[in-house]
């Protein structure tokens, strides 16, 4: 299967570049994202990651043990009526740091869609689309947590104008099933991902309180299924669900932004995604019925990014989530996260970055505890601002966690202790 995927990818590139001889080069689009590096733990072995049990993200600076590459190829055309068509396809590759002689690279198609706009004279911004695409995704960079990600197969209309600024979008989504999570990592073993159907409504670019608001409302339906994992075979019940969310975007001086989001979802719509995924903390036995209708999630998150001066930049996260994963016993999970990434810019190109983060997680009747993680990283970037890329960095990371989490955090490197360290080098870029 891997050989087939590589062959199809090479065929696509051949067609793309050989077929472009008669086309305008300016019509072609190329973009992507990439991170890679190498680190070792305090014992000289390949590094493990420090992540709290049942947390949905980890403080990522100096804490990523994989190479991930995303490449997007596109082509756009316009006719004499100024109607625009755009075709996009995006491939992704990930290779985790190997802790043995086995190296596994996962490849997948993450996007393949077409969109057009300019069709209606009174609604030139209105955009029609269909296919598989990254759709309305929001990521907290500190922990690489995609807290809303409606990516998947589907189609819809966006940027429908109401007045001068307000926009509306509607999409019919089926979710896309591949090997990778929103952050580019491979799904853990037995982490099932299932299709569902979602009607997604958004009202955005609503001005107020010095910034802009966005409102989301989703109705999802999931048809029950039978899931086969290494844990055994069990069933998932059919479910309808709904969710609602609010975003508030406040621009800050220096090009920064504060993003606030509050979300509540139930049943098939509880996870703010276009797919059904196994919720954290779910324990199932062969023959069990996963009670999707009993699931709900509440989350509030604040994401700050600001250039406070030419010398100092800051990113910060505050987040709280309560999840009911549907189990009648031990089904309630809490996750609180607080973190900062200050950057001091000695010059345009050289900066010193620190990252301090804390995650507290609790699963009712099972365990609770805290993980703290600190990283120091000198880095080189093109300009003295947050998220300037490419970034070349060295890093030193230290972490400590509660005794209840021993054996659950970094189990390869530190299976019998509640602290650990790692160090290495990394690059990260997008274009």
C-alpha positions, -999 to +999 in steps of 0.1 A: +000+000+000+028+024+008+044+016-026+011+024-043+008+057-025+043+068-034+037+058-071+005+078-073+022+108-057+050+106-083+026+103-111+007+133-099+039+154-097+049+143-132+015+153-146+015+186-127+049+198-138+050+184-173+015+197-180+024+232-170+045+239-201+017+258-218+003+274-187+011+306-170+035+300-141+017+327-121-014+305-120+003+278-100+002+278-062+026+260-039+025+261-001+032+239+028+044+232+063+074+213+077+090+204+110+119+180+117+148+175+140+164+151+164+165+149+202+177+125+229+165+119+264+187+122+295+199+086+290+210+093+254+181+074+238+158+089+212+135+114+230+100+106+242+073+133+246+060+148+278+022+148+276-003+145+304-028+116+303-061+126+288-048+160+277-056+167+240-024+186+234+011+190+247+034+220+250+053+215+218+085+235+219+113+210+223+087+183+227+080+170+191+095+136+182+086+134+145+093+147+110+061+161+094+058+175+059+027+190+042+028+201+006+000+219-012-002+222-050-029+244-067-039+260-099-061+290-104-078+305-135-100+336-142-122+342-172-133+374-189-161+378-164-137+377-135-150+344-123-123+326-105-116+288-103-091+272-079-080+236-077-060+224-047-044+191-036-024+186-004-002+156+006+012+149+040+041+127+053+050+119+088+079+098+102+080+095+140+114+093+157+121+056+158+130+038+191+140+006+173+153-005+139+118+001+123+111+034+106+076+039+093+065+068+071+028+075+068+015+093+037-020+106+031-040+130+009-052+157+032-070+180+006-084+176-029-110+202-037-122+229-061-137+263-053-150+292-074-161+328-068-171+359-087-201+342-102-228+366-090-223+404-097-239+414-063-221+387-044-186+387-059-171+373-026-195+343-025-174+311-029-187+277-039-166+246-031-167+208-031-142+180-023-120+172+006-104+203+023-092+219+055-123+237+066-127+263+094-098+251+115-085+268+146-052+258+162-035+269+194+001+269+184+016+264+219+001+229+222-008+223+185-044+218+196-069+221+168-098+229+190-122+234+160-115+214+129-144+208+104-120+194+077-133+166+056-153+156+025-182+178+016-192+210-001-208+243+006-210+281+001-190+306+021-184+344+022-220+352+016-221+390+023-246+406+046-239+444+045-204+457+044-186+432+066-208+403+080-204+370+062-223+337+063-213+302+053-231+268+051-214+234+045-225+198+043-197+177+057-190+140+058-156+139+075-125+124+061-109+093+074-071+090+071-042+080+092-034+114+107-048+136+134-054+173+129-018+180+142-002+156+118+005+128+142-006+092+136-036+081+156-027+060+186-035+023+185-073+015+189-082+052+185-112+046+162-122+073+137-157+071+121-176+091+095-206+112+105-228+137+087-228+174+097-246+205+087-223+234+096-235+270+098-213+300+105-219+338+109-186+357+110-168+390+106-194+405+130-178+437+144-181+446+181-162+455+212-132+467+192-128+433+175-149+407+156-172+379+165-179+346+148-207+322+157-209+285+148-238+260+149-236+224+139-261+195+137-246+161+133-259+126+127-239+094+133-252+060+122-241+033+147-213+010+137-193-020+148-157-013+157-129-039+157-097-031+176-070-050+195-092-046+226-120-066+209-152-058+190-178-034+203-207-014+190-214+024+188-250+036+190-266+059+165-268+095+175-280+130+167-262+159+183-258+197+182-231+221+191-227+259+194-196+280+196-186+317+199-153+333+188-141+368+197-110+381+179-094+412+194-065+428+173-036+440+194-009+466+187+022+452+171+002+428+149-009+406+177-043+389+183-063+376+213-087+348+204-114+337+228-136+307+222-164+291+241-180+258+230-206+233+240-215+201+221-236+170+226-239+135+211-226+132+176-215+168+176-197+169+209-161+172+196-162+202+172-149+181+144-163+166+112-155+130+122-165+108+152-134+100+172-128+080+203-131+104+233-104+105+259-106+081+288-131+058+272-128+022+285-146-005+265-148-043+268-157-067+240-195-065+234-199-031+250-221-004+235-204+030+232-231+055+244-226+083+219-259+101+229-246+104+265-215+123+254-211+161+259-182+186+260-178+221+273-146+241+266-134+277+271-101+288+256-081+320+253-051+323+229-029+353+231-002+363+206+014+397+209+045+416+199+050+438+230+080+456+216+107+451+190+126+431+217+098+411+233+071+388+220+047+366+239+022+338+233+000+325+261-028+299+265-055+294+291-079+265+286-105+245+305-125+215+293-150+192+308-159+160+289-184+133+295-173+103+274-205+084+278-193+059+304-218+054+334-188+052+358-156+073+355-170+092+325-163+127+336-129+142+326-114+176+334-085+192+316-070+226+326-040+241+308-020+272+313+012+281+294+034+309+282+060+313+255+080+345+259+106+355+233+134+380+237+149+392+204+185+401+208+186+412+171+164+408+140+176+372+135+185+358+169+162+353+198+159+333+230+126+315+236+113+300+268+081+279+271+065+270+304+033+250+305+012+231+330-016+206+324-039+193+351-061+164+342-086+144+362-107+113+353-134+107+378-126+076+400-094+068+381-066+093+384-057+130+386-025+149+385-004+176+370+024+178+344+047+207+342+071+213+313+098+239+307+119+245+275+147+269+267+156+274+231+179+298+213+167+302+177+173+319+144+144+334+124+140+360+096+124+388+117+120+396+153+083+387+157+064+357+171+058+329+147+085+342+123+095+312+101+117+294+091+130+288+126+162+270+134+165+261+171+184+241+197+164+232+228+166+218+263+134+205+279+127+194+315+094+180+328+080+167+360+046+151+367+025+137+396+032+103+410-002+090+398+011+096+362+043+075+366+044+050+337+018+071+317+041+100+308+071+093+285+069+056+292+097+047+269+123+070+284+111+074+320+088+045+329+095+045+366+101+081+376+081+114+377+106+136+359+127+137+328+146+158+303+155+159+266+176+181+243+182+184+206+178+206+175+148+213+153+136+233+124+101+245+116+088+264+086+058+272+065+053+290+032 
